[in-house]
Amino acid sequence: MTGSFFLDTDILVDFFRRYGKAVIFVNVNFSRIILSSIVIAELYAGVKGESELTVLENFVSLFRILPVTSEIAKTR
């Protein structure tokens, strides 16, 4: 996982809201982004309607998703 980024939900919410810095960060680092299962759950909890659900499902499918384990939590 060296050189990879675990993104927090707030960055992805900003990305979906099209905030400049978040959009740039995600686009530039796209291939290095990893999402945790917790972030996925939080994003799904905020979905409003079928169109948002479809967008989120398509977006999430582009990334590697890892469960949160104590080993991963200790990774720097």
C-alpha positions in Angstrom: 0.0 0.0 0.0 3.0 2.3 -0.2 2.2 5.4 -2.1 -1.6 4.8 -1.7 -4.1 7.0 -0.1 -7.0 6.0 2.1 -9.5 8.8 1.7 -11.9 10.0 4.4 -15.5 10.5 3.6 -15.3 14.3 3.8 -12.9 14.4 0.9 -15.2 12.3 -1.2 -18.3 14.4 -0.2 -16.4 17.5 -1.3 -15.5 15.7 -4.6 -19.2 15.0 -5.2 -20.0 18.6 -4.4 -17.4 19.6 -7.0 -15.2 21.5 -4.6 -12.0 22.4 -6.5 -9.3 21.0 -4.3 -11.1 17.7 -3.7 -11.8 17.3 -7.4 -8.2 18.0 -8.3 -6.8 15.7 -5.6 -9.1 12.7 -6.6 -8.4 13.2 -10.3 -4.6 13.5 -9.9 -4.3 10.6 -7.4 -7.1 8.4 -8.9 -4.9 5.3 -9.4 -3.5 5.5 -5.8 -6.8 5.9 -3.9 -8.1 3.1 -1.7 -11.5 3.3 0.1 -12.3 1.6 3.4 -15.5 -0.3 4.0 -16.4 2.4 6.6 -16.1 5.2 4.0 -18.3 3.1 1.7 -20.9 2.7 4.4 -20.9 6.4 5.2 -21.3 7.4 1.5 -24.2 5.0 1.0 -25.8 6.4 4.2 -25.9 9.8 2.6 -27.5 8.7 -0.8 -30.7 10.5 -1.7 -32.6 8.8 -4.5 -31.9 6.4 -7.3 -29.8 8.7 -9.4 -27.4 9.4 -6.6 -27.3 5.7 -5.8 -26.3 4.9 -9.4 -23.6 7.5 -9.5 -22.2 6.3 -6.2 -22.2 2.6 -7.3 -20.4 3.5 -10.5 -17.9 5.6 -8.7 -17.2 3.1 -5.9 -16.7 0.3 -8.5 -13.6 2.1 -9.7 -11.6 1.8 -6.5 -10.1 -0.9 -4.4 -12.1 -1.3 -1.2 -10.5 -2.7 2.0 -12.1 -3.7 5.3 -10.8 -1.9 8.3 -8.6 -4.2 10.3 -6.2 -3.4 13.1 -3.3 -4.2 10.8 -4.5 -1.7 8.2 -5.3 0.9 10.8 -1.7 0.8 11.9 -0.3 1.3 8.4 1.4 4.6 7.9 
